[in-house]
Amino acid sequence: MFNESKYVSLMYEQGLDQWTRAWYGEAVEAGFIRPHYHPDPVTIKRLRGYFGAGLSPFEAAQACFGRKH
């Protein structure tokens, strides 16, 4: 049976895609990752949370890869 709680609107998906591309660019520019980086499932889940919380791509790159303390 279809679970509506798992449904993602096309608008949300497009926004997440654009945001993720911007996050990737910010992370490369900051030197956190190199081109052709592929995030693992845990990082992908974390990124969705950052997007949902309203972090900018720059803030998310810092949160994901920056110094923790």
Stockholm file with secondary structure:
# STOCKHOLM 1.0

chainA/1-69         MFNESKYVSLMYEQGLDQWTRAWYGEAVEAGFIRPHYHPDPVTIKRLRGYFGAGLSPFEAAQACFGRKH
#=GR chainA/1-69 SS CCCGGGCCCHHHHHHHHHHHHHHHHHHHHTTSSCTTCCCCHHHHHHHHHHHHHTCCHHHHHHHHHSCCC
#=GC SS_cons        CCCGGGCCCHHHHHHHHHHHHHHHHHHHHTTSSCTTCCCCHHHHHHHHHHHHHTCCHHHHHHHHHSCCC
//
